[in-house]
Amino acid sequence: MTKTRIERDSLGEVLVPVDALYGAQTQRAVDNFPVSGQRLPGPFLEALALIKQAAALANAELGLLDPARAQAIADAAGLVALGRYHEQFPVDVYQTGSGTSSNMNMNEVLATLASRACGEAVHPNDHVNMGQSSNDVIPSAIHVACVLQLHLGLLPALDHLYAELKRRAKEFEQVVKTGRTHLMDALPITLGQEIGAWAAQVYCAGERLRHSLPHLAALPLGGTAVGTGVNAHPEFAARACKQLDLTTGESFRPADYPMARMAGIDALVELSGQLRALAVTLHKLANDLRWMNSGPLAGLAEIALPALQPGSSIMPGKVNPVIPEMVLMVCAQVMGHDAAIAFAGTSGNFQLNTMQPLVAANLLDSLNLLANAVHLLADKAVAGFTVNEDVLEHALARNPILVTALNTRIGYEQAAAIAKQAYAQQRPVLDVAVEMSGLAREELEALLDPRKLTEGGIPEGGAVSGG
């Protein structure tokens, strides 16, 4: 059996594992919430530790906390922010909606570490939590964690994918293929144009996320319990944000109206919505890759994705588009997270939102999943696929929709008749048009040149001259 020690809080005595750095309030939360076994993610704990570090140093600057205790708290928080002691944070995600249990878990762990380091008693509430409340610290920690994960993870991943897509678009700018609308043959495009459209979508997704950063950088820190700042020095929030900036290299600032950031989590809901929009973009890109890779005999077979692993336990030689399929599942999870976060955002009753741990877990999971998926998509699918140009050329030559280029010369009705005849006889459009249009082969070859059709505009030849 686990050896225990007795800890006390305002409710009485609690048995705590003898080697635990936390105390009574953390243990009560562990006992009260054996729900999922899922703990709050590392980036949240590290952001929360950074806030405790900044708070201790700010309070020392203001003469409210003695330098020895402040430095001991800051040093201990720095270790947690580096990923140390994560096993000392056992509280379940599904806990009190303010995240008070996780805030006290951090306070107790840092108090223990700081007490050992400085040789004086460091109190989790009086010293570590000075000038703070769970109600302003927890949403601030979520904001900080999201900003850091965007800058360290997702945005660089999107930049990488964008660069890879632009490289492949340039590589295939002269490769002409059949465009598709409604999954049906349409006018020609270049493969470079198709990939370039993906790149543009990815770029726009990154820009939308960057536009969310200023909203996330405004922290409710210093609002304490209900947003009025009781028990916090008037300069505490600004000084703590300055300390955070020095540590992280970011630009955080006190929210103009802390109460709004505590009762409403609109900036976090906005971020989740942008992650959902990115998931929509990635879902389209991954599905296009799957369709283009389909086959090799009974599908489109326009490209061949890198063969990464055997695709079947029963069918020898089968290879599946595993990276796009992984991306599709990540997109589904992110969309599910967004639905939960949006609902959580409606739980701001009066001066507090009471689903903050759920929001932290889902948002940070989405950020992590998307960053990893985007990197893998770039490196293991986009970077290495090959193009089956013979397949593209064969389909293009027999595409009856090429007759669209004849509309301005012979009219829609006659062009439609040529298209139907070419499709029925499975013959090249050019040959059928020579027979039915009355135009010379040389003019038709110019009008039906697929490469010219990718450039848009009105073909030379003027207005409709027939039927």
Salt bridges, closest charged atoms under 4 A:
GLU7 OE2 - ARG5 NE 2.72
ASP9 OD2 - ARG28 NE 2.68
GLU13 OE2 - ARG8 NH2 3.03
GLU46 OE2 - HIS86 NE2 3.26
GLU61 OE1 - ARG239 NH1 2.97
ASP66 OD1 - ARG69 NH1 2.92
GLU120 OE1 - ARG69 NH2 3.52
ASP126 OD2 - HIS123 ND1 3.88
ASP159 OD2 - ARG210 NH2 3.02
GLU164 OE2 - ARG167 NH2 2.34
GLU171 OE1 - ARG167 NH1 3.86
GLU171 OE1 - ARG168 NE 2.81
GLU173 OE2 - LYS170 NZ 3.34
GLU194 OE1 - LYS177 NZ 2.71
GLU207 OE2 - ARG210 NH1 3.79
GLU235 OE1 - ARG239 NH2 2.93
GLU250 OE2 - HIS151 ND1 2.74
GLU270 OE1 - HIS215 ND1 2.75
ASP288 OD2 - LYS284 NZ 2.42
GLU302 OE1 - LYS177 NZ 2.66
GLU302 OE2 - ARG180 NH2 2.70
ASP338 OD2 - ARG276 NH1 3.02
ASP365 OD2 - HIS337 NE2 2.75
ASP379 OD1 - HIS160 NE2 2.56
ASP431 OD1 - ARG441 NH2 3.22
GLU435 OE2 - ARG427 NH2 2.67
GLU443 OE2 - ARG409 NE 2.65
